[in-house]
Amino acid sequence: MWYRGSPGSRYDIDERCMALKKILVLHGPNLNLLGTREPEIYGSLTLADINARMEERAEKAGAGIDFLQSNHEGALVDAIQQARGKYDFIILNAAAYTHYSIALRDAIGAVDVPVIEVHLSNIHKREEFRHRSVIAPVVMGQVAGLGAESYLAALEAALIKLGVV
Ligand code: CA2
């Protein structure tokens, strides 16, 4: 499901007038369930809550932001490939695909858009199979374990790297 900055927002207006910096946020499988189960691990905010917080911050900084959640590996690969020339930064929570998707790793490696890997939970202190991220070697950096603030910290870093704040 795609979500875009609200119509008539500064994002919409700026996009027609000047080259504004654009960020794509990708959420992987099962993250649509956030806020409904396992709040002790993933927190009680829904994905819509997290997106709203990020949108508010991006708008304040004058950057554009779009969101996509998909349970399908191929849809995420397509979104990464299509980000080329359209987005300046990707913030990616690949969820379970983090631990085994060579397809996602190859897509990130093939697209010249910087990626920050995000996790709500601290994958390094959970089950052993979560300790390994196959995408870590091809991303700019990783933020994990801060709950929804992982996304906001990644966004802040992206805004700084893009020179908009
Ligand atoms: O901590 C993270 O953000 C993860 O990427 C979340 C993934 C998990 O497989 C990774 O190891 C770490 C799981 C996302 C599933 O989210 C749910 C949310 C609520 C209820 C059930 C699943």
Backbone and ligand atoms as CSV (ligand in chain L), in Angstrom:
chain,resi,resn,atom,element,x,y,z
A,1,MET,N,N,0.843,-1.196,0.000
A,1,MET,CA,C,0.000,0.000,0.000
A,1,MET,C,C,0.883,1.251,0.000
A,2,TRP,N,N,0.627,2.146,-0.948
A,2,TRP,CA,C,1.393,3.394,-1.025
A,2,TRP,C,C,0.686,4.508,-0.243
A,3,TYR,N,N,1.473,5.323,0.426
A,3,TYR,CA,C,0.954,6.502,1.129
A,3,TYR,C,C,1.807,7.677,0.692
A,4,ARG,N,N,1.164,8.802,0.418
A,4,ARG,CA,C,1.905,9.973,-0.020
A,4,ARG,C,C,1.576,11.184,0.817
A,5,GLY,N,N,2.518,12.152,0.878
A,5,GLY,CA,C,2.263,13.399,1.582
A,5,GLY,C,C,0.915,13.976,1.162
A,6,SER,N,N,0.198,14.578,2.087
A,6,SER,CA,C,-1.182,15.020,1.832
A,6,SER,C,C,-1.294,16.009,0.669
A,7,PRO,N,N,-2.409,15.942,-0.111
A,7,PRO,CA,C,-2.599,16.866,-1.235
A,7,PRO,C,C,-2.655,18.300,-0.725
A,8,GLY,N,N,-2.040,19.210,-1.466
A,8,GLY,CA,C,-2.045,20.615,-1.054
A,8,GLY,C,C,-0.996,20.929,-0.008
A,9,SER,N,N,-0.235,19.912,0.409
A,9,SER,CA,C,0.816,20.135,1.397
A,9,SER,C,C,1.959,20.907,0.735
A,10,ARG,N,N,2.885,21.388,1.578
A,10,ARG,CA,C,4.050,22.099,1.054
A,10,ARG,C,C,4.811,21.212,0.070
A,11,TYR,N,N,4.806,19.917,0.347
A,11,TYR,CA,C,5.464,18.938,-0.530
A,11,TYR,C,C,4.897,19.040,-1.939
A,12,ASP,N,N,3.565,19.039,-2.071
A,12,ASP,CA,C,2.912,19.111,-3.368
A,12,ASP,C,C,3.275,20.394,-4.118
A,13,ILE,N,N,3.260,21.507,-3.378
A,13,ILE,CA,C,3.508,22.809,-3.994
A,13,ILE,C,C,4.979,22.907,-4.413
A,14,ASP,N,N,5.898,22.551,-3.489
A,14,ASP,CA,C,7.335,22.641,-3.769
A,14,ASP,C,C,7.725,21.780,-4.960
A,15,GLU,N,N,7.088,20.616,-5.074
A,15,GLU,CA,C,7.464,19.680,-6.131
A,15,GLU,C,C,7.255,20.309,-7.507
A,16,ARG,N,N,6.234,21.167,-7.627
A,16,ARG,CA,C,5.961,21.809,-8.911
A,16,ARG,C,C,6.914,22.963,-9.171
A,17,CYS,N,N,7.497,23.550,-8.118
A,17,CYS,CA,C,8.295,24.767,-8.277
A,17,CYS,C,C,9.800,24.512,-8.300
A,18,MET,N,N,10.281,23.572,-7.532
A,18,MET,CA,C,11.744,23.409,-7.391
A,18,MET,C,C,12.074,21.954,-7.075
A,19,ALA,N,N,13.357,21.653,-7.202
A,19,ALA,CA,C,13.798,20.285,-6.913
A,19,ALA,C,C,13.882,20.104,-5.407
A,20,LEU,N,N,12.885,19.458,-4.831
A,20,LEU,CA,C,12.970,19.239,-3.398
A,20,LEU,C,C,13.486,17.830,-3.142
A,21,LYS,N,N,14.100,17.644,-1.985
A,21,LYS,CA,C,14.670,16.341,-1.636
A,21,LYS,C,C,13.541,15.399,-1.252
A,22,LYS,N,N,13.637,14.188,-1.760
A,22,LYS,CA,C,12.552,13.233,-1.514
A,22,LYS,C,C,13.072,11.952,-0.864
A,23,ILE,N,N,12.317,11.510,0.108
A,23,ILE,CA,C,12.687,10.322,0.885
A,23,ILE,C,C,11.599,9.270,0.719
A,24,LEU,N,N,12.038,8.037,0.510
A,24,LEU,CA,C,11.100,6.917,0.418
A,24,LEU,C,C,11.273,6.033,1.652
A,25,VAL,N,N,10.162,5.762,2.329
A,25,VAL,CA,C,10.182,4.888,3.503
A,25,VAL,C,C,9.528,3.567,3.123
A,26,LEU,N,N,10.275,2.487,3.263
A,26,LEU,CA,C,9.758,1.158,2.912
A,26,LEU,C,C,9.620,0.309,4.169
A,27,HIS,N,N,8.441,-0.256,4.334
A,27,HIS,CA,C,8.159,-1.138,5.471
A,27,HIS,C,C,7.894,-2.543,4.920
A,28,GLY,N,N,8.593,-3.519,5.475
A,28,GLY,CA,C,8.479,-4.891,4.986
A,28,GLY,C,C,7.342,-5.681,5.618
A,29,PRO,N,N,7.408,-7.008,5.454
A,29,PRO,CA,C,6.284,-7.883,5.804
A,29,PRO,C,C,5.873,-7.827,7.280
A,30,ASN,N,N,4.571,-7.844,7.460
A,30,ASN,CA,C,3.894,-7.891,8.768
A,30,ASN,C,C,3.928,-6.577,9.538
A,31,LEU,N,N,4.635,-5.592,9.031
A,31,LEU,CA,C,4.672,-4.321,9.759
A,31,LEU,C,C,3.325,-3.603,9.707
A,32,ASN,N,N,2.433,-4.040,8.827
A,32,ASN,CA,C,1.061,-3.523,8.822
A,32,ASN,C,C,0.309,-3.942,10.090
A,33,LEU,N,N,0.871,-4.919,10.823
A,33,LEU,CA,C,0.210,-5.387,12.062
A,33,LEU,C,C,0.637,-4.598,13.296
A,34,LEU,N,N,1.545,-3.662,13.106
A,34,LEU,CA,C,2.042,-2.897,14.268
A,34,LEU,C,C,0.901,-2.278,15.070
A,35,GLY,N,N,1.060,-2.316,16.372
A,35,GLY,CA,C,0.058,-1.720,17.256
A,35,GLY,C,C,-1.073,-2.664,17.598
A,36,THR,N,N,-1.125,-3.815,16.933
A,36,THR,CA,C,-2.223,-4.751,17.192
A,36,THR,C,C,-1.755,-5.964,17.986
A,37,ARG,N,N,-0.465,-6.303,17.904
A,37,ARG,CA,C,0.105,-7.474,18.598
A,37,ARG,C,C,1.534,-7.192,19.017
A,38,GLU,N,N,2.008,-7.989,19.964
A,38,GLU,CA,C,3.395,-7.933,20.427
A,38,GLU,C,C,3.874,-6.507,20.744
A,39,PRO,N,N,3.058,-5.720,21.493
A,39,PRO,CA,C,3.496,-4.352,21.804
A,39,PRO,C,C,4.755,-4.319,22.672
A,40,GLU,N,N,4.990,-5.417,23.431
A,40,GLU,CA,C,6.186,-5.450,24.291
A,40,GLU,C,C,7.460,-5.491,23.450
A,41,ILE,N,N,7.360,-5.954,22.216
A,41,ILE,CA,C,8.551,-5.982,21.338
A,41,ILE,C,C,8.553,-4.778,20.394
A,42,TYR,N,N,7.386,-4.505,19.788
A,42,TYR,CA,C,7.358,-3.512,18.706
A,42,TYR,C,C,6.676,-2.196,19.076
A,43,GLY,N,N,6.172,-2.083,20.325
A,43,GLY,CA,C,5.530,-0.840,20.738
A,43,GLY,C,C,4.048,-0.833,20.392
A,44,SER,N,N,3.361,0.224,20.817
A,44,SER,CA,C,1.906,0.259,20.638
A,44,SER,C,C,1.458,1.186,19.508
A,45,LEU,N,N,2.403,1.864,18.877
A,45,LEU,CA,C,2.025,2.730,17.754
A,45,LEU,C,C,1.709,1.891,16.521
A,46,THR,N,N,0.764,2.369,15.729
A,46,THR,CA,C,0.468,1.698,14.462
A,46,THR,C,C,1.433,2.235,13.391
A,47,LEU,N,N,1.431,1.558,12.263
A,47,LEU,CA,C,2.280,2.026,11.155
A,47,LEU,C,C,1.827,3.420,10.704
A,48,ALA,N,N,0.508,3.644,10.719
A,48,ALA,CA,C,-0.018,4.966,10.331
A,48,ALA,C,C,0.485,6.042,11.290
A,49,ASP,N,N,0.566,5.701,12.596
A,49,ASP,CA,C,1.095,6.666,13.577
A,49,ASP,C,C,2.549,7.026,13.247
A,50,ILE,N,N,3.330,5.986,12.966
A,50,ILE,CA,C,4.760,6.220,12.674
A,50,ILE,C,C,4.909,7.050,11.402
A,51,ASN,N,N,4.134,6.674,10.376
A,51,ASN,CA,C,4.204,7.440,9.122
A,51,ASN,C,C,3.822,8.904,9.348
A,52,ALA,N,N,2.794,9.122,10.161
A,52,ALA,CA,C,2.336,10.502,10.415
A,52,ALA,C,C,3.430,11.319,11.095
A,53,ARG,N,N,4.116,10.687,12.043
A,53,ARG,CA,C,5.210,11.409,12.728
A,53,ARG,C,C,6.330,11.756,11.765
A,54,MET,N,N,6.638,10.807,10.894
A,54,MET,CA,C,7.719,11.061,9.926
A,54,MET,C,C,7.297,12.133,8.925
A,55,GLU,N,N,6.045,12.057,8.506
A,55,GLU,CA,C,5.565,13.040,7.525
A,55,GLU,C,C,5.614,14.447,8.119
A,56,GLU,N,N,5.220,14.540,9.382
A,56,GLU,CA,C,5.232,15.845,10.056
A,56,GLU,C,C,6.655,16.418,10.085
A,57,ARG,N,N,7.621,15.553,10.443
A,57,ARG,CA,C,9.013,16.005,10.542
A,57,ARG,C,C,9.572,16.393,9.167
A,58,ALA,N,N,9.276,15.553,8.161
A,58,ALA,CA,C,9.798,15.822,6.813
A,58,ALA,C,C,9.211,17.131,6.279
A,59,GLU,N,N,7.917,17.320,6.486
A,59,GLU,CA,C,7.271,18.553,6.001
A,59,GLU,C,C,7.875,19.776,6.655
A,60,LYS,N,N,8.137,19.666,7.964
A,60,LYS,CA,C,8.727,20.798,8.694
A,60,LYS,C,C,10.104,21.147,8.121
A,61,ALA,N,N,10.828,20.108,7.705
A,61,ALA,CA,C,12.166,20.322,7.148
A,61,ALA,C,C,12.114,20.695,5.668
A,62,GLY,N,N,10.925,20.633,5.070
A,62,GLY,CA,C,10.791,20.983,3.660
A,62,GLY,C,C,11.204,19.866,2.721
A,63,ALA,N,N,11.130,18.632,3.182
A,63,ALA,CA,C,11.461,17.482,2.328
A,63,ALA,C,C,10.183,16.713,1.990
A,64,GLY,N,N,10.203,16.046,0.859
A,64,GLY,CA,C,9.078,15.190,0.479
A,64,GLY,C,C,9.267,13.795,1.037
A,65,ILE,N,N,8.172,13.131,1.301
A,65,ILE,CA,C,8.283,11.775,1.845
A,65,ILE,C,C,7.118,10.925,1.356
A,66,ASP,N,N,7.427,9.714,0.936
A,66,ASP,CA,C,6.408,8.743,0.545
A,66,ASP,C,C,6.647,7.455,1.323
A,67,PHE,N,N,5.584,6.666,1.463
A,67,PHE,CA,C,5.649,5.439,2.273
A,67,PHE,C,C,5.082,4.267,1.479
A,68,LEU,N,N,5.705,3.123,1.633
A,68,LEU,CA,C,5.150,1.896,1.065
A,68,LEU,C,C,5.341,0.766,2.059
A,69,GLN,N,N,4.256,0.062,2.357
A,69,GLN,CA,C,4.364,-1.186,3.131
A,69,GLN,C,C,3.985,-2.321,2.206
A,70,SER,N,N,4.806,-3.368,2.192
A,70,SER,CA,C,4.430,-4.543,1.414
A,70,SER,C,C,4.868,-5.819,2.119
A,71,ASN,N,N,4.036,-6.837,1.964
A,71,ASN,CA,C,4.370,-8.159,2.489
A,71,ASN,C,C,5.100,-8.983,1.434
A,72,HIS,N,N,5.361,-8.369,0.273
A,72,HIS,CA,C,5.909,-9.118,-0.851
A,72,HIS,C,C,7.324,-8.656,-1.204
A,73,GLU,N,N,8.216,-9.598,-1.233
A,73,GLU,CA,C,9.627,-9.297,-1.505
A,73,GLU,C,C,9.793,-8.579,-2.848
A,74,GLY,N,N,9.107,-9.096,-3.880
A,74,GLY,CA,C,9.242,-8.513,-5.224
A,74,GLY,C,C,8.767,-7.075,-5.284
A,75,ALA,N,N,7.712,-6.756,-4.528
A,75,ALA,CA,C,7.201,-5.375,-4.520
A,75,ALA,C,C,8.238,-4.434,-3.903
A,76,LEU,N,N,8.945,-4.933,-2.888
A,76,LEU,CA,C,9.984,-4.112,-2.255
A,76,LEU,C,C,11.181,-3.950,-3.195
A,77,VAL,N,N,11.533,-5.026,-3.894
A,77,VAL,CA,C,12.619,-4.957,-4.892
A,77,VAL,C,C,12.244,-3.943,-5.979
A,78,ASP,N,N,11.003,-4.024,-6.474
A,78,ASP,CA,C,10.544,-3.071,-7.499
A,78,ASP,C,C,10.648,-1.636,-6.986
A,79,ALA,N,N,10.209,-1.416,-5.762
A,79,ALA,CA,C,10.219,-0.051,-5.207
A,79,ALA,C,C,11.652,0.478,-5.095
A,80,ILE,N,N,12.578,-0.380,-4.700
A,80,ILE,CA,C,13.986,0.053,-4.588
A,80,ILE,C,C,14.534,0.378,-5.976
A,81,GLN,N,N,14.279,-0.489,-6.944
A,81,GLN,CA,C,14.760,-0.227,-8.313
A,81,GLN,C,C,14.179,1.077,-8.860
A,82,GLN,N,N,12.881,1.291,-8.611
A,82,GLN,CA,C,12.199,2.465,-9.181
A,82,GLN,C,C,12.534,3.757,-8.433
A,83,ALA,N,N,13.225,3.630,-7.304
A,83,ALA,CA,C,13.602,4.826,-6.534
A,83,ALA,C,C,14.688,5.625,-7.252
A,84,ARG,N,N,15.395,4.954,-8.139
A,84,ARG,CA,C,16.493,5.603,-8.867
A,84,ARG,C,C,15.983,6.818,-9.649
A,85,GLY,N,N,16.604,7.978,-9.406
A,85,GLY,CA,C,16.207,9.195,-10.121
A,85,GLY,C,C,14.970,9.869,-9.569
A,86,LYS,N,N,14.292,9.197,-8.624
A,86,LYS,CA,C,13.037,9.747,-8.099
A,86,LYS,C,C,13.180,10.127,-6.621
A,87,TYR,N,N,13.981,9.374,-5.909
A,87,TYR,CA,C,14.177,9.634,-4.471
A,87,TYR,C,C,15.660,9.851,-4.185
A,88,ASP,N,N,15.913,10.633,-3.124
A,88,ASP,CA,C,17.286,10.944,-2.735
A,88,ASP,C,C,17.761,10.067,-1.586
A,89,PHE,N,N,16.840,9.411,-0.911
A,89,PHE,CA,C,17.192,8.592,0.246
A,89,PHE,C,C,16.112,7.541,0.455
A,90,ILE,N,N,16.502,6.374,0.924
A,90,ILE,CA,C,15.531,5.345,1.298
A,90,ILE,C,C,15.742,4.989,2.762
A,91,ILE,N,N,14.641,4.914,3.503
A,91,ILE,CA,C,14.663,4.398,4.874
A,91,ILE,C,C,13.920,3.072,4.816
A,92,LEU,N,N,14.597,2.000,5.186
A,92,LEU,CA,C,14.058,0.656,4.945
A,92,LEU,C,C,14.025,-0.190,6.210
A,93,ASN,N,N,12.811,-0.630,6.590
A,93,ASN,CA,C,12.697,-1.714,7.562
A,93,ASN,C,C,12.280,-2.937,6.760
A,94,ALA,N,N,13.234,-3.777,6.445
A,94,ALA,CA,C,12.966,-4.951,5.599
A,94,ALA,C,C,12.328,-6.076,6.400
A,95,ALA,N,N,12.117,-5.846,7.715
A,95,ALA,CA,C,11.494,-6.844,8.600
A,95,ALA,C,C,12.202,-8.201,8.431
A,96,ALA,N,N,11.450,-9.299,8.308
A,96,ALA,CA,C,12.100,-10.618,8.267
A,96,ALA,C,C,13.026,-10.775,7.065
A,97,TYR,N,N,12.749,-10.047,5.966
A,97,TYR,CA,C,13.618,-10.157,4.787
A,97,TYR,C,C,15.050,-9.710,5.089
A,98,THR,N,N,15.187,-8.864,6.117
A,98,THR,CA,C,16.518,-8.417,6.539
A,98,THR,C,C,17.481,-9.585,6.658
A,99,HIS,N,N,16.952,-10.701,7.156
A,99,HIS,CA,C,17.833,-11.792,7.579
A,99,HIS,C,C,18.169,-12.776,6.474
A,100,TYR,N,N,17.468,-12.672,5.326
A,100,TYR,CA,C,17.776,-13.663,4.279
A,100,TYR,C,C,17.551,-13.222,2.843
A,101,SER,N,N,17.096,-11.991,2.616
A,101,SER,CA,C,16.758,-11.643,1.225
A,101,SER,C,C,17.968,-11.132,0.439
A,102,ILE,N,N,18.535,-12.022,-0.346
A,102,ILE,CA,C,19.642,-11.622,-1.227
A,102,ILE,C,C,19.080,-10.745,-2.356
A,103,ALA,N,N,17.800,-10.942,-2.696
A,103,ALA,CA,C,17.174,-10.105,-3.732
A,103,ALA,C,C,17.132,-8.643,-3.289
A,104,LEU,N,N,16.770,-8.413,-2.043
A,104,LEU,CA,C,16.749,-7.031,-1.533
A,104,LEU,C,C,18.163,-6.468,-1.463
A,105,ARG,N,N,19.081,-7.278,-1.003
A,105,ARG,CA,C,20.482,-6.834,-0.919
A,105,ARG,C,C,21.003,-6.440,-2.307
A,106,ASP,N,N,20.709,-7.267,-3.311
A,106,ASP,CA,C,21.180,-6.964,-4.670
A,106,ASP,C,C,20.522,-5.697,-5.207
A,107,ALA,N,N,19.237,-5.508,-4.907
A,107,ALA,CA,C,18.534,-4.300,-5.373
A,107,ALA,C,C,19.153,-3.051,-4.747
A,108,ILE,N,N,19.432,-3.121,-3.452
A,108,ILE,CA,C,20.045,-1.964,-2.769
A,108,ILE,C,C,21.420,-1.680,-3.371
A,109,GLY,N,N,22.172,-2.752,-3.621
A,109,GLY,CA,C,23.514,-2.601,-4.183
A,109,GLY,C,C,23.498,-2.049,-5.604
A,110,ALA,N,N,22.387,-2.255,-6.306
A,110,ALA,CA,C,22.327,-1.867,-7.717
A,110,ALA,C,C,21.823,-0.447,-7.923
A,111,VAL,N,N,21.193,0.119,-6.908
A,111,VAL,CA,C,20.569,1.435,-7.072
A,111,VAL,C,C,21.462,2.454,-6.362
A,112,ASP,N,N,21.691,3.590,-7.025
A,112,ASP,CA,C,22.619,4.545,-6.402
A,112,ASP,C,C,21.877,5.531,-5.494
A,113,VAL,N,N,21.007,5.005,-4.665
A,113,VAL,CA,C,20.270,5.814,-3.681
A,113,VAL,C,C,20.703,5.309,-2.301
A,114,PRO,N,N,21.164,6.205,-1.425
A,114,PRO,CA,C,21.592,5.740,-0.101
A,114,PRO,C,C,20.425,5.187,0.723
A,115,VAL,N,N,20.724,4.142,1.475
A,115,VAL,CA,C,19.697,3.462,2.274
A,115,VAL,C,C,20.125,3.438,3.744
A,116,ILE,N,N,19.173,3.760,4.625
A,116,ILE,CA,C,19.374,3.538,6.063
A,116,ILE,C,C,18.451,2.406,6.468
A,117,GLU,N,N,19.045,1.396,7.115
A,117,GLU,CA,C,18.295,0.227,7.594
A,117,GLU,C,C,17.758,0.530,8.991
A,118,VAL,N,N,16.489,0.217,9.191
A,118,VAL,CA,C,15.831,0.532,10.460
A,118,VAL,C,C,15.197,-0.721,11.058
A,119,HIS,N,N,15.285,-0.855,12.377
A,119,HIS,CA,C,14.530,-1.877,13.100
A,119,HIS,C,C,13.961,-1.274,14.370
A,120,LEU,N,N,12.725,-1.618,14.652
A,120,LEU,CA,C,12.097,-1.172,15.896
A,120,LEU,C,C,12.787,-1.817,17.089
A,121,SER,N,N,13.017,-3.126,16.986
A,121,SER,CA,C,13.628,-3.868,18.093
A,121,SER,C,C,15.139,-3.933,17.893
A,122,ASN,N,N,15.834,-4.282,18.960
A,122,ASN,CA,C,17.285,-4.463,18.863
A,122,ASN,C,C,17.543,-5.889,18.389
A,123,ILE,N,N,17.727,-6.040,17.089
A,123,ILE,CA,C,17.866,-7.386,16.501
A,123,ILE,C,C,19.071,-8.130,17.064
A,124,HIS,N,N,20.035,-7.382,17.613
A,124,HIS,CA,C,21.270,-8.017,18.106
A,124,HIS,C,C,21.101,-8.654,19.479
A,125,LYS,N,N,20.028,-8.322,20.168
A,125,LYS,CA,C,19.821,-8.997,21.457
A,125,LYS,C,C,18.582,-9.888,21.449
A,126,ARG,N,N,18.161,-10.282,20.246
A,126,ARG,CA,C,17.027,-11.214,20.134
A,126,ARG,C,C,17.551,-12.585,19.683
A,127,GLU,N,N,16.673,-13.391,19.091
A,127,GLU,CA,C,17.094,-14.735,18.659
A,127,GLU,C,C,18.302,-14.623,17.723
A,128,GLU,N,N,19.118,-15.672,17.722
A,128,GLU,CA,C,20.347,-15.625,16.928
A,128,GLU,C,C,20.081,-15.389,15.429
A,129,PHE,N,N,18.978,-15.953,14.912
A,129,PHE,CA,C,18.734,-15.790,13.470
A,129,PHE,C,C,18.467,-14.337,13.086
A,130,ARG,N,N,18.152,-13.495,14.101
A,130,ARG,CA,C,17.903,-12.071,13.802
A,130,ARG,C,C,19.184,-11.241,13.886
A,131,HIS,N,N,20.255,-11.844,14.355
A,131,HIS,CA,C,21.481,-11.053,14.541
A,131,HIS,C,C,22.109,-10.672,13.204
A,132,ARG,N,N,21.888,-11.531,12.222
A,132,ARG,CA,C,22.514,-11.288,10.926
A,132,ARG,C,C,21.587,-10.495,10.017
A,133,SER,N,N,22.129,-9.418,9.475
A,133,SER,CA,C,21.410,-8.668,8.449
A,133,SER,C,C,22.188,-8.844,7.156
A,134,VAL,N,N,21.547,-9.432,6.137
A,134,VAL,CA,C,22.257,-9.614,4.861
A,134,VAL,C,C,22.302,-8.307,4.073
A,135,ILE,N,N,21.508,-7.313,4.510
A,135,ILE,CA,C,21.542,-6.031,3.790
A,135,ILE,C,C,22.542,-5.050,4.429
A,136,ALA,N,N,22.979,-5.338,5.646
A,136,ALA,CA,C,23.868,-4.402,6.361
A,136,ALA,C,C,25.104,-3.994,5.546
A,137,PRO,N,N,25.740,-4.921,4.811
A,137,PRO,CA,C,26.955,-4.515,4.066
A,137,PRO,C,C,26.699,-3.543,2.919
A,138,VAL,N,N,25.425,-3.374,2.492
A,138,VAL,CA,C,25.174,-2.494,1.347
A,138,VAL,C,C,24.379,-1.235,1.726
A,139,VAL,N,N,24.138,-1.038,3.025
A,139,VAL,CA,C,23.434,0.181,3.446
A,139,VAL,C,C,24.422,1.184,4.027
A,140,MET,N,N,23.973,2.434,4.117
A,140,MET,CA,C,24.830,3.468,4.707
A,140,MET,C,C,25.007,3.229,6.197
A,141,GLY,N,N,23.911,2.877,6.876
A,141,GLY,CA,C,23.981,2.648,8.309
A,141,GLY,C,C,22.711,1.997,8.805
A,142,GLN,N,N,22.733,1.649,10.091
A,142,GLN,CA,C,21.615,0.909,10.683
A,142,GLN,C,C,21.190,1.579,11.991
A,143,VAL,N,N,19.885,1.674,12.214
A,143,VAL,CA,C,19.354,2.146,13.494
A,143,VAL,C,C,18.421,1.053,14.004
A,144,ALA,N,N,18.661,0.564,15.221
A,144,ALA,CA,C,17.847,-0.537,15.746
A,144,ALA,C,C,17.627,-0.370,17.242
A,145,GLY,N,N,16.449,-0.814,17.682
A,145,GLY,CA,C,16.205,-0.930,19.121
A,145,GLY,C,C,15.571,0.269,19.784
A,146,LEU,N,N,15.229,1.291,19.009
A,146,LEU,CA,C,14.680,2.512,19.621
A,146,LEU,C,C,13.178,2.633,19.430
A,147,GLY,N,N,12.532,1.544,19.002
A,147,GLY,CA,C,11.102,1.608,18.731
A,147,GLY,C,C,10.835,2.572,17.581
A,148,ALA,N,N,9.708,3.301,17.666
A,148,ALA,CA,C,9.366,4.232,16.582
A,148,ALA,C,C,10.460,5.275,16.370
A,149,GLU,N,N,11.216,5.561,17.438
A,149,GLU,CA,C,12.290,6.558,17.322
A,149,GLU,C,C,13.410,6.073,16.403
A,150,SER,N,N,13.485,4.770,16.144
A,150,SER,CA,C,14.477,4.293,15.157
A,150,SER,C,C,14.208,4.948,13.813
A,151,TYR,N,N,12.906,4.988,13.449
A,151,TYR,CA,C,12.550,5.605,12.162
A,151,TYR,C,C,12.857,7.110,12.182
A,152,LEU,N,N,12.520,7.755,13.313
A,152,LEU,CA,C,12.712,9.209,13.387
A,152,LEU,C,C,14.194,9.562,13.397
A,153,ALA,N,N,15.007,8.719,14.055
A,153,ALA,CA,C,16.459,8.955,14.065
A,153,ALA,C,C,17.028,8.777,12.661
A,154,ALA,N,N,16.533,7.761,11.944
A,154,ALA,CA,C,16.992,7.538,10.565
A,154,ALA,C,C,16.582,8.715,9.682
A,155,LEU,N,N,15.362,9.213,9.891
A,155,LEU,CA,C,14.889,10.360,9.105
A,155,LEU,C,C,15.754,11.586,9.373
A,156,GLU,N,N,16.062,11.805,10.644
A,156,GLU,CA,C,16.884,12.965,11.005
A,156,GLU,C,C,18.251,12.863,10.315
A,157,ALA,N,N,18.827,11.671,10.348
A,157,ALA,CA,C,20.135,11.468,9.701
A,157,ALA,C,C,20.030,11.725,8.199
A,158,ALA,N,N,18.952,11.233,7.580
A,158,ALA,CA,C,18.776,11.433,6.134
A,158,ALA,C,C,18.651,12.923,5.822
A,159,LEU,N,N,17.887,13.658,6.634
A,159,LEU,CA,C,17.702,15.095,6.406
A,159,LEU,C,C,19.032,15.833,6.515
A,160,ILE,N,N,19.848,15.416,7.489
A,160,ILE,CA,C,21.166,16.045,7.664
A,160,ILE,C,C,22.060,15.717,6.463
A,161,LYS,N,N,22.098,14.442,6.087
A,161,LYS,CA,C,22.943,14.031,4.944
A,161,LYS,C,C,22.513,14.740,3.668
A,162,LEU,N,N,21.213,14.991,3.528
A,162,LEU,CA,C,20.703,15.669,2.326
A,162,LEU,C,C,20.901,17.185,2.379
A,163,GLY,N,N,21.335,17.659,3.550
A,163,GLY,CA,C,21.614,19.095,3.690
A,163,GLY,C,C,20.362,19.956,3.800
A,164,VAL,N,N,19.240,19.354,4.210
A,164,VAL,CA,C,18.021,20.167,4.326
A,164,VAL,C,C,17.806,20.687,5.749
A,165,VAL,N,N,18.541,20.173,6.707
A,165,VAL,CA,C,18.480,20.744,8.071
A,165,VAL,C,C,19.897,21.028,8.556
L,1,CA2,O1,O,12.525,-4.904,14.844
L,1,CA2,C1,C,12.170,-4.779,13.665
L,1,CA2,O2,O,11.788,-3.717,13.183
L,1,CA2,C2,C,12.109,-6.023,12.758
L,1,CA2,O3,O,12.540,-5.626,11.463
L,1,CA2,C3,C,10.666,-6.467,12.760
L,1,CA2,C4,C,10.443,-7.778,11.997
L,1,CA2,C5,C,11.412,-8.851,12.463
L,1,CA2,O4,O,11.273,-10.002,11.643
L,1,CA2,C6,C,12.858,-8.383,12.402
L,1,CA2,O5,O,13.676,-9.408,12.913
L,1,CA2,C7,C,13.027,-7.130,13.251
L,1,CA2,C8,C,9.016,-8.286,12.241
L,1,CA2,C9,C,7.940,-7.340,11.841
L,1,CA2,C10,C,6.626,-7.929,12.259
L,1,CA2,O6,O,5.898,-6.953,12.956
L,1,CA2,C11,C,4.856,-7.335,13.721
L,1,CA2,C12,C,4.192,-6.343,14.378
L,1,CA2,C13,C,3.137,-6.659,15.188
L,1,CA2,C14,C,2.717,-7.978,15.327
L,1,CA2,C15,C,3.393,-8.962,14.660
L,1,CA2,C16,C,4.462,-8.646,13.846
